[in-house]
Amino acid sequence: MLLMEMGVCEFLYFPTIPTKVTINEYIDLAKAYSTPQSGQFVNGILDNILKDLTRPT
């Protein structure tokens, strides 16, 4: 949960960091500190959050 919160923080407050870089960093962290499947989970969650954040209103 903390990794995903940190990823969202980077999306919102660090616009100079490319979003693909952010997602890849947190996938690697999830794999390193959890199970290999956690990378897929974090990828799906962060990707969907990014889509919601960039969706036109």
C-alpha positions in Angstrom: 0.0 0.0 0.0 2.8 2.4 0.9 4.5 1.8 -2.5 1.4 2.8 -4.3 0.9 5.9 -2.2 4.4 6.9 -3.0 3.8 6.4 -6.7 0.7 8.5 -6.6 2.7 11.2 -4.7 5.3 11.2 -7.6 2.5 11.5 -10.1 1.0 14.5 -8.3 3.9 16.4 -7.0 6.9 15.6 -9.2 5.9 16.4 -12.7 9.6 16.3 -14.0 9.7 12.5 -13.3 8.2 10.7 -16.3 5.2 8.6 -15.3 6.7 5.4 -17.0 9.8 5.8 -14.9 7.7 6.1 -11.7 5.7 3.0 -12.5 8.8 1.0 -13.4 10.5 2.0 -10.2 7.7 0.9 -8.0 7.2 -2.4 -9.9 10.9 -3.1 -9.2 10.5 -2.2 -5.5 7.4 -4.4 -5.2 9.2 -7.3 -6.7 12.3 -6.8 -4.4 10.4 -6.5 -1.2 7.4 -8.7 -1.8 6.6 -11.5 -4.3 7.2 -11.4 -8.1 3.4 -11.2 -8.6 3.3 -8.0 -6.6 5.0 -6.2 -9.5 2.0 -7.0 -11.7 -0.4 -5.8 -9.0 1.4 -2.5 -8.5 1.6 -2.0 -12.2 -2.2 -2.5 -12.6 -3.1 -0.2 -9.8 -0.7 2.6 -10.7 -1.6 2.4 -14.3 -5.3 2.8 -13.5 -4.7 5.6 -11.1 -2.6 7.4 -13.8 -5.4 7.0 -16.3 -7.9 8.5 -13.8 -5.6 11.4 -13.1 -5.0 12.2 -16.8 -8.6 11.7 -17.9 -10.2 14.9 -19.2 -13.1 16.1 -17.0 
